[in-house]
């Protein structure tokens, strides 16, 4: 099989944060504020709280291998596949799936940034980020060579973010997580000079800048927007009433349009704002948004750039698609028949992911239609030339994240 010949790199997975992550690592004087899991009598079961604010079901994003279909998910840790939070079991699961190495992204410090920022003590918030990044480094060290930590940054404090980039690079982190639309969290947009010190620090450290979909999308408690927990309550009530199907169209629409396509805006911002010109050696990665829309997006950007006199008004600029080819990357996991065309167009900018253990990840189970990564790779990439397969499954990721897979 393909995975027996190629050391596959999965460039997007998540660690389900274990109950003691922050309580075990933060000073005692912050324990009343610290993120913690508390049991509830709701259908969602265990919930994460920070400073009394409800964030999300503790195991709602860990249904890999779960016995029931959406919206059901494990309610307590004993029902979760330990691979979601245990590095030794996760490494065993990678062997089963045919994956050599896997990048690690957060759940809570990604989607729930706004809730963390609602906690008033900035020193506490900074300590939470540092504790998480330390945890991720320890997780990776428990199975050497299998896991690649990606640092979560305390974006509310630019100086602290720059210091954390330098600290995490020394810990072995291979990239940073950045909001694709920081303005949604009340911060300047990516083109603003505010972010220049952060980009310079990442470039100097040789780290990639990664935009994961869904960043800061969950509202803080008290926002006018519906919180994730309230959305979850409505979904479970509909499920109990036998009406979950009535909510499904909006769930799918929001996933594909609002979440996946948010990275299209980030790619466009990088290209048209001049950031790629300013930081030509800094790689940017669109994570968990799929790849199929990218060729159309770049063709549209090229067309608009040319026909709005881009070459005349900014004669030193490259075409949008040329910036993408030079330093921007994106990921795929479910794409099947479209793969042949995608790799024909952008063979050097495409990388494989599983999204484990999230609801639509590549992981088999009683309620999932997904095969293992081993089988899906064979099915969707089997007809491609070996050289192309090596690029999209291993070589591009190894170069980008400085991996030694030997």
N, C-alpha and C positions, 0 to 999 in steps of 0.2 A: 504493500500500500504506500501511498505518497508520504504519509507521516512517518513511515519507517525509514525513508531516505532523506527527509528534510526535517531539521529541527524547528518545528513550528513555534512561532512567537504569537501569543494572544495579547494584543495591544490594548484590550479593555476588559477588565474584570473588577469586581468589587469585593471588599471585605465587609461582612456584616459585623459591625462593631460589637464586641463582646460586652457583657454587663459591667465588668469591672474596669473597662479601659480608662475612664477618667477618675473614678473613685480611687483606683490604685495608684494613680500617677500625680494627682494634684495635691498640693498642701492641704492639711486638714481644715484650715480656716476658710477654704472655699468649698467644702463638702456640701454645704446647704445649697449652693448654686449648681454644683457639678451635674453634668448630664448623667442621667441614671434611668434604668428600666424599672417600671412599676407595673404590677399586674392590674388589670381592669376587668370589669364584668361585661365588657362589650364583646361583640363577635370578633373584633380585631385582636383581643387578648392583650399581651404585654405591650406597653407603650413607652417610648422615649420621652423624657421630660428634661428641661433645663431651666433652672430657677423657677420651677413651678409651671413653666409653659409647656403645653403639650406639643410635640413635634410630629411623630409619626408612629405607626405600628412598628414594634421592634423587629419583627420578622416578615413584614409585608414585602420586602424586596429580597427575600430568600426562599422563593418557592421551588427552586430547582429540585426535581425529583419528587415533588409533593403529590399526594395521592388524589387530590381534588382539583377541579378546574377553577379558573378565575371566577369571582373575586376571592375565593377561599385561599388561605395561606396558613402556614404554621402559626399557632397562637402563642406557644411557649418554646423555650430553647430546646426542650427535649424532643420536639417534633421537627426540628430543623436538621438538614444534612450538615453534619459537623464540618464539612469542607467549606461551608460559608464563613466560618470564623476560626478554624483550627488549621494552622499551616501544614502540619504533618499529614492530616487527612486530605487537605487540598492538594498537596503534592501527589498523593496516591491517586486522587481523582484525575489529575492531569495525565498521569500515566495511562489510566483507562481511556481518556479521551484522545490521546495521541498528541499532547502538547508538551513542548520542552520548557518554555518559560512564559510567564504571564505578568502583565503590568497590573498594578493595584491602584484603584481609585476609591474615594470615600463615598459614603451615602450621606451622613448627617452634615458634614462640613461642605457638601456640595449643594444639594437641594435646599438645605435648611440654613444657609448662611444668614438670611434675614432674621431668623429667630435667634440665632446666636448674637447678632448685632443688637438685638433688643435688650440684651442683658447689659446693665449700665456700666459695669466695671471693665474698663478696657484692658487692665492687667489680667483679669480673669479670662477674658476672651483670648488674649494672646497666649496665656498658659494652656488653654484648651487646644489650640492649634499645635503648639510645641509638643504637648503630650501625645496628640494623635500622630504626628510625624515620627516621634520616638517609637511609638507602638508599631508603626508600619515598618520601620527599620528592623525592629526586633522580630516581627512576623517574617520578614524576608530572610533574616539570619537563621531562623529555625529550619529552613530548608535551602541551604546555600545553592545559588545558581538557578533557582526555580522562579523566584519572584523579583519584580522590579518595582520599587516604591516610587510613587509620584507625589511630590510634596504639596500639601494644602497650605495656602498662604493666608495670613491675617490681613486681608485687603484694606481693612479700615485704617491700617497704620502702615504707610508706605515705607518708612524707615525700618520698621520691624519686619516687613516683608522682604526687603533687601537683605537684612541680616539673616532671615530664615532661609533664603535661597543659599547663602554661603554656608550656613550651618548644615542644611540638609544635603548639599552637595558633598560635604565631608562625611556625612552619615551613609552615603551610597544611593541617595535618591537620584533618579536619572531624568527627571523632568519636573515641571511645575504645572499646577492646575490654575487656570485663569478664567475669570468669568467672560463668557462670550458677549455679554451685554452688561457691563458693570453699572451702567446707568439705571438698570432695574433695581439695583441695591443702593441707589442714591449716590453713586460714585461717578467720576468723570468717564466719558466714553473712551474707547481704546486709543483714539488718535490724539487725545489730549496730552500735552507735555508732562502732565502729572505722572504718567506711567513710564517716562523715559528712564529714570533710575532703575526701575524694576526690569525693563527689557535689557538694559546694559548689563545688569548683574547676571541675568540668565545667560546672555551671550558670552560674558566673560567666564562663566562657570561651565560652558559647553552643554547647557541644558536646553531641552525643547520646551516650548510653550504650548500647553494642551488645553483645548476648549472642549469641555465635556458638556453635552446637552443637559438641560434641566437645571443648570446652575442657578441658585437663588430664586427658583420659581415658586417654592412653597412660601406662603405668606407667614409672617409672624402673628402670634396670637394678638387679637385686637385690631388687625388690619381690616379694612372694609372688604377686601377680597376674602373668599371662602378659604379657610385653612385646610390643609391636607387632611387633618383629622375629621373635620366636618364633612369633607367630600367622602372620606372613607365611611363615615356614619350613614350618609345618604345611600351610598352604594350597598352597604350591608343591609339596610332596611329594604331597598329594592330587591336584593337577593332573597331576603326572608319572605317578601311578598310575591315572589315568583316573577318579578318585573325587571330583573337585572338587564335583560336584553334591551329595555327601553333606554338605558344609559349608555349602552355599548357604542352606538354611533358617535356620540360626543367624545367618549374616551378615546376611540381610535382616531377621530379627527384631531383632537388635541395632541395626541402622541405624535402623529405623523406631521402635522402642520405646525403647531405651536412649539413642539419640543424638537423634533428632528430638524425642521427647517430654520430654527433659530441659528444654527451654525452656518447656514447660507449667508445670513446677515453678517456673521463674524468674518467669514472668508472675504466677503465683499468689502467690509471695513478695512481689513488688512491690506487689500490690494489697492483700493482707490485712495486711501488716506495718506499714502507715502511711507507707511511703516516698513514695508519690505525694502524700500529704497534706503531708509535710515539704518536698518539692521539686516543687511544682506546675508549675513552668516547665521541668522537666528531661524531655526526651523519652527514652524507652527503646525499643529495637528488638530484636525476636526475629529472628535471622538464620539462614537455611537450615533451618528446621524445617517449612516449608509453612504454609498458613493454614487448611486445612479443619477442623482440630480446634478452632480458636479459638472459633467461635460456640457450640459445645457446651460448651466449658470455661467460658465466661462465663455461659452460661445456668445451668450447674450451680453456679457460684460465687454467682450472684444468689440461687438457690433456697436454698442452704445458709445464706447470710448472713441472709436474711429469716427462715428457719425455725429458726435458732439465736438469734433475737432480736437480730440485729445492730443494727437501728435503735434498739432500746430500750437496749442495753448501750453502744453507741457512737453516740449521736444525731447527732454532727457528721459522720459518715462518709457518703460517697456509696455507691451500689451499685457492686459490682465492675465491672460492664459500663460504668458511667459513667466510672470511672477509665481504663479501657482506651480508650474513645472520646476522652478528653481528651488522653492523652499516651503511649500505648503503640501500637507498630506491629509488623507482621509481614510476612513476604515469601512470595512464591509463585514457582514456576517450572514445575512439571509439571502443575498442576491444570488440568483441561479442563472436563468437564461441570459440575463444581461451581462454576465461576467466577461464573455468573450469580447464584446464591444468595448467595455470599460478598460480592460487591460490593453487593448489595441491602442487606445487613445492616451492613457496615462499609466504605463506599466511601472514607472518609478515612484509613483505618488500614492500607492494603494497598499493597505495593510489589513491583515486579518484580525478579527476579534470574536469573542464569544459572548460577552456581557454577563458571564456567570457571576452570581446565581440569580439574576433578575428575572422578572416574569417571562420575557420573550427571549431568554438566552438560549444558546446551543447547549442543551442538556436533556437527555431523555428522561422520561418519567411516566407514571400512569396517566397523567392528565396532559402530557405534552405531545405535540406532533413532531418534535425535533429529534433527529438522530444524534449520535455522538458527533463531535467535531471531526473525528477520524473518518466517519462515513460521509458526512456532509462535504468535507474537502474532496473526497474521492468522487462524489456525485457531481459537484459543481465545478471543480477545477481539473478533473481527470483528462479532459480533451485539450488542455492548454499545453504549450511546450514546456519542457522541464525548466528551462531558464527563467521563464515568466513565473512559474509556480514558486521557484526558489526566491525570487524577488518579493512577491506579495506575501508569502508565508513566513519568510525568515530574513533575507538579506537586508531589505530596506529597514526593517525594525531594528536589526542588529546594529546597523550603521548609525541610525538615528539615536538609539538609546545606549550606545557604547557597550554592547553585550558581547561576552565571550562564551559561545555555545559549544566549545570543544571540550 
